Amino acid sequence: MFSVDVSPDMNMYTLLVNQAYDSSFALCEFIDNAIHAHLISKKMSPLNINLDFYSNENLESNMRNKIVIRDNGPGINRTLLEKALKPASKPVTKGLSEFGIGMKAAAVWFADEWQIKTHPLKDNNQYTCNFNLNELLQKQQSQITVFDNICSDSWTGTEIILIGVRRDISQERYQAITDDITHIYQRFIYGDNPQVIITSSYNGSPKTLSFTPFSPLTLRSPKHVKKGNTVTAVGPEHLWKVPVDFQYLGERIHGFIEIKETGSYINNPGLVMFRHDRVICGIPTKKYLPPRLFKTSNKHRALRVYGELNLDSSPVSYTKDRFTFDNDEFCDALIEATQGLNELLSQADAYRANINTPSSPTSTTPIHVPAPTQTPPPIQTPPTSSAVPVPTPGLTPYPSVTPYNPPAPTKIQRSSAVEIKLIELNSQKLCRIYHSLCTVSCAEHAVLVYVGAWSFFETMAKLLGASSNINFPDFFKNMMDKWQFNREDKKSAGSSLAKIHEEGNLNKHDSISFNTNAAQLVIHFQVLEKLIIRSVDEIIKVKCSKVISFF
């Protein structure tokens, strides 16, 4: 038995609760440690990591609100364990686990109490300890006891149990976390002989995480040139993929950028940025679509342009979810250094899969492209004739000539991405308002929904530091400028905020006028989803701004 000093100031641990993590990247701290130890041990067999989640409705009451992370790696010997339990004690070897703050910061972010058990290779002892923040603060202690016991178990590795997780683990949240982890560790778990096997479970139901690329094939097509509403396919087919290899801020960046044959706005993460084979940014839920390369997120580039870049030596945030360099400067250097990239981006702008017709090297094939419209064309009613009508694929034909009139939406669509962020922020007011907004009918309770929407954005602005003499549309306009939102996103978000502000004030203050329907709020909240997520991220960062000095 021995003691480890986990100070400096125990009260500083309370700040870790509000640091700028999200659930997926916080769990990655434990996975990083396990993989890092496995790689430097040079074991040939794959590393097995188990992530077991238990909700507050688990049948076994002693397992409720727990997360268990267990691996069969080399374990942590006594010397390394003492260092691991001390804040800001960095490992000697650079790699996935090099900051020396991850395990402690992530554990306290999840729960006030956690346990660690480890059995190192070539060691007869098993080490266990319990960290209980509330108990340490109450007793004004800064040391924890590590117990060492003789162990004949053949298992080696480390097990960490997070007890009383403060953010409830719903089935939806569990699915979102495991999806993120699958993409973050794609290089480790992909293929028939993976380096790492990650198995997760929810209340005892297990699954093995398996990565599948969203589109495995690179586009092969002639060059497409767009003039007005006409696209011309010119010359022979090309494989639209360029290698990347250049120096930025003294560090090597290498990889590739390509156009995918099959595109997806939802599943394409944009540029996937790896550091020591672990994704830092560029996953479907946190796409990396820098405007210098992709323009706006609803343009054709975001549909098919995909890249993988390795930045092993470039600096990252301590939460390891972003690189700390300037995105615009990085993209400018990338474009300048990468031959053929501008041509590839132009091809992504012009390419249309449904009109892709190959042409010979000496001929051109002009193709007319209909002008884009904001709404889908009306569905044509079947002609009146004695012939049997041919059903439209995907639609059930009706023998009526009544034009199709889709029902108006009645509720604000609940966004899992927004909901997860609000839970992480731990703001009861914003969580309650958002839940109510997504529950109440916009048709039956228009006044309540508009006032609730006004209150939601007003509260969010106050949490970001807005003064009382500025309204929230103007405040968020300034913030979007600061956060470098592109022109189209600022315009659409600004318009939605202005309408919410105007209608909210009308329903609150006018003695006669009020809204009888709030269906437009459904669209407003879809438009504003990106702004909400970014704002909540910034509020979390403001709350934990003092954490960095702790380390």
ChimeraX attribute file (.defattr): number of C-alpha atoms within 10 A of each C-alpha:
attribute: neighborCount
match mode: 1-to-1
recipient: residues
	/A:1	10
	/A:2	12
	/A:3	13
	/A:4	16
	/A:5	15
	/A:6	19
	/A:7	16
	/A:8	13
	/A:9	12
	/A:10	17
	/A:11	14
	/A:12	15
	/A:13	19
	/A:14	17
	/A:15	19
	/A:16	23
	/A:17	25
	/A:18	20
	/A:19	26
	/A:20	25
	/A:21	26
	/A:22	21
	/A:23	22
	/A:24	18
	/A:25	20
	/A:26	21
	/A:27	22
	/A:28	23
	/A:29	21
	/A:30	24
	/A:31	24
	/A:32	19
	/A:33	18
	/A:34	27
	/A:35	23
	/A:36	19
	/A:37	22
	/A:38	24
	/A:39	16
	/A:40	11
	/A:41	13
	/A:42	9
	/A:43	12
	/A:44	9
	/A:45	12
	/A:46	16
	/A:47	23
	/A:48	18
	/A:49	24
	/A:50	20
	/A:51	20
	/A:52	20
	/A:53	25
	/A:54	26
	/A:55	22
	/A:56	19
	/A:57	14
	/A:58	16
	/A:59	11
	/A:60	10
	/A:61	11
	/A:62	12
	/A:63	18
	/A:64	20
	/A:65	21
	/A:66	24
	/A:67	25
	/A:68	20
	/A:69	20
	/A:70	23
	/A:71	25
	/A:72	20
	/A:73	27
	/A:74	25
	/A:75	27
	/A:76	23
	/A:77	17
	/A:78	19
	/A:79	8
	/A:80	12
	/A:81	16
	/A:82	17
	/A:83	17
	/A:84	20
	/A:85	20
	/A:86	17
	/A:87	20
	/A:88	15
	/A:89	16
	/A:90	16
	/A:91	14
	/A:92	9
	/A:93	11
	/A:94	13
	/A:95	21
	/A:96	22
	/A:97	22
	/A:98	17
	/A:99	19
	/A:100	21
	/A:101	20
	/A:102	24
	/A:103	23
	/A:104	21
	/A:105	22
	/A:106	24
	/A:107	25
	/A:108	24
	/A:109	25
	/A:110	25
	/A:111	22
	/A:112	20
	/A:113	18
	/A:114	23
	/A:115	16
	/A:116	19
	/A:117	20
	/A:118	27
	/A:119	30
	/A:120	20
	/A:121	17
	/A:122	10
	/A:123	15
	/A:124	13
	/A:125	19
	/A:126	23
	/A:127	22
	/A:128	19
	/A:129	21
	/A:130	16
	/A:131	23
	/A:132	16
	/A:133	19
	/A:134	14
	/A:135	12
	/A:136	15
	/A:137	15
	/A:138	8
	/A:139	8
	/A:140	12
	/A:141	15
	/A:142	16
	/A:143	15
	/A:144	18
	/A:145	14
	/A:146	20
	/A:147	15
	/A:148	18
	/A:149	13
	/A:150	11
	/A:151	13
	/A:152	11
	/A:153	10
	/A:154	8
	/A:155	16
	/A:156	19
	/A:157	24
	/A:158	25
	/A:159	20
	/A:160	22
	/A:161	20
	/A:162	23
	/A:163	21
	/A:164	20
	/A:165	23
	/A:166	18
	/A:167	19
	/A:168	17
	/A:169	22
	/A:170	15
	/A:171	14
	/A:172	10
	/A:173	18
	/A:174	20
	/A:175	13
	/A:176	18
	/A:177	18
	/A:178	22
	/A:179	18
	/A:180	19
	/A:181	21
	/A:182	21
	/A:183	26
	/A:184	26
	/A:185	23
	/A:186	21
	/A:187	18
	/A:188	21
	/A:189	22
	/A:190	19
	/A:191	12
	/A:192	6
	/A:193	11
	/A:194	15
	/A:195	19
	/A:196	20
	/A:197	19
	/A:198	23
	/A:199	17
	/A:200	20
	/A:201	18
	/A:202	19
	/A:203	18
	/A:204	11
	/A:205	9
	/A:206	14
	/A:207	14
	/A:208	15
	/A:209	19
	/A:210	16
	/A:211	18
	/A:212	12
	/A:213	11
	/A:214	15
	/A:215	15
	/A:216	10
	/A:217	12
	/A:218	17
	/A:219	22
	/A:220	15
	/A:221	22
	/A:222	23
	/A:223	24
	/A:224	25
	/A:225	17
	/A:226	18
	/A:227	12
	/A:228	10
	/A:229	11
	/A:230	14
	/A:231	21
	/A:232	23
	/A:233	25
	/A:234	21
	/A:235	18
	/A:236	15
	/A:237	16
	/A:238	11
	/A:239	13
	/A:240	24
	/A:241	20
	/A:242	18
	/A:243	16
	/A:244	21
	/A:245	17
	/A:246	15
	/A:247	12
	/A:248	16
	/A:249	10
	/A:250	9
	/A:251	13
	/A:252	14
	/A:253	19
	/A:254	15
	/A:255	17
	/A:256	17
	/A:257	22
	/A:258	23
	/A:259	26
	/A:260	23
	/A:261	16
	/A:262	15
	/A:263	20
	/A:264	15
	/A:265	16
	/A:266	12
	/A:267	16
	/A:268	27
	/A:269	25
	/A:270	28
	/A:271	24
	/A:272	25
	/A:273	25
	/A:274	20
	/A:275	20
	/A:276	15
	/A:277	18
	/A:278	22
	/A:279	23
	/A:280	23
	/A:281	24
	/A:282	24
	/A:283	22
	/A:284	18
	/A:285	16
	/A:286	13
	/A:287	18
	/A:288	22
	/A:289	23
	/A:290	18
	/A:291	16
	/A:292	15
	/A:293	20
	/A:294	21
	/A:295	16
	/A:296	18
	/A:297	19
	/A:298	12
	/A:299	13
	/A:300	22
	/A:301	26
	/A:302	29
	/A:303	23
	/A:304	27
	/A:305	30
	/A:306	24
	/A:307	22
	/A:308	19
	/A:309	20
	/A:310	21
	/A:311	21
	/A:312	20
	/A:313	14
	/A:314	16
	/A:315	14
	/A:316	16
	/A:317	12
	/A:318	18
	/A:319	20
	/A:320	22
	/A:321	22
	/A:322	16
	/A:323	17
	/A:324	12
	/A:325	14
	/A:326	8
	/A:327	14
	/A:328	14
	/A:329	11
	/A:330	14
	/A:331	15
	/A:332	12
	/A:333	15
	/A:334	19
	/A:335	15
	/A:336	12
	/A:337	15
	/A:338	16
	/A:339	14
	/A:340	15
	/A:341	22
	/A:342	13
	/A:343	13
	/A:344	20
	/A:345	21
	/A:346	16
	/A:347	22
	/A:348	25
	/A:349	20
	/A:350	19
	/A:351	25
	/A:352	14
	/A:353	12
	/A:354	7
	/A:355	14
	/A:356	17
	/A:357	16
	/A:358	18
	/A:359	18
	/A:360	13
	/A:361	11
	/A:362	8
	/A:363	12
	/A:364	14
	/A:365	16
	/A:366	17
	/A:367	16
	/A:368	14
	/A:369	16
	/A:370	9
	/A:371	8
	/A:372	8
	/A:373	7
	/A:374	5
	/A:375	6
	/A:376	7
	/A:377	7
	/A:378	9
	/A:379	10
	/A:380	10
	/A:381	14
	/A:382	16
	/A:383	11
	/A:384	11
	/A:385	7
	/A:386	6
	/A:387	7
	/A:388	9
	/A:389	13
	/A:390	8
	/A:391	11
	/A:392	11
	/A:393	7
	/A:394	6
	/A:395	7
	/A:396	7
	/A:397	13
	/A:398	11
	/A:399	10
	/A:400	10
	/A:401	11
	/A:402	8
	/A:403	10
	/A:404	11
	/A:405	8
	/A:406	6
	/A:407	6
	/A:408	10
	/A:409	16
	/A:410	21
	/A:411	20
	/A:412	25
	/A:413	15
	/A:414	16
	/A:415	13
	/A:416	12
	/A:417	16
	/A:418	18
	/A:419	17
	/A:420	20
	/A:421	22
	/A:422	22
	/A:423	17
	/A:424	23
	/A:425	25
	/A:426	16
	/A:427	14
	/A:428	11
	/A:429	14
	/A:430	19
	/A:431	19
	/A:432	12
	/A:433	17
	/A:434	20
	/A:435	14
	/A:436	16
	/A:437	24
	/A:438	17
	/A:439	15
	/A:440	16
	/A:441	19
	/A:442	24
	/A:443	17
	/A:444	14
	/A:445	15
	/A:446	21
	/A:447	20
	/A:448	20
	/A:449	29
	/A:450	28
	/A:451	19
	/A:452	18
	/A:453	23
	/A:454	21
	/A:455	18
	/A:456	19
	/A:457	21
	/A:458	18
	/A:459	17
	/A:460	20
	/A:461	23
	/A:462	14
	/A:463	17
	/A:464	20
	/A:465	12
	/A:466	17
	/A:467	11
	/A:468	9
	/A:469	7
	/A:470	11
	/A:471	15
	/A:472	24
	/A:473	22
	/A:474	14
	/A:475	18
	/A:476	23
	/A:477	17
	/A:478	13
	/A:479	18
	/A:480	20
	/A:481	12
	/A:482	9
	/A:483	12
	/A:484	12
	/A:485	18
	/A:486	16
	/A:487	12
	/A:488	13
	/A:489	18
	/A:490	20
	/A:491	12
	/A:492	13
	/A:493	23
	/A:494	20
	/A:495	15
	/A:496	21
	/A:497	22
	/A:498	15
	/A:499	17
	/A:500	26
	/A:501	21
	/A:502	14
	/A:503	19
	/A:504	22
	/A:505	15
	/A:506	18
	/A:507	19
	/A:508	15
	/A:509	10
	/A:510	9
	/A:511	8
	/A:512	7
	/A:513	11
	/A:514	17
	/A:515	16
	/A:516	12
	/A:517	17
	/A:518	23
	/A:519	18
	/A:520	17
	/A:521	24
	/A:522	19
	/A:523	13
	/A:524	19
	/A:525	21
	/A:526	15
	/A:527	18
	/A:528	17
	/A:529	15
	/A:530	15
	/A:531	19
	/A:532	19
	/A:533	17
	/A:534	15
	/A:535	22
	/A:536	22
	/A:537	19
	/A:538	16
	/A:539	22
	/A:540	23
	/A:541	18
	/A:542	16
	/A:543	18
	/A:544	18
	/A:545	14
	/A:546	14
	/A:547	19
	/A:548	11
	/A:549	7
	/A:550	13
	/A:551	13
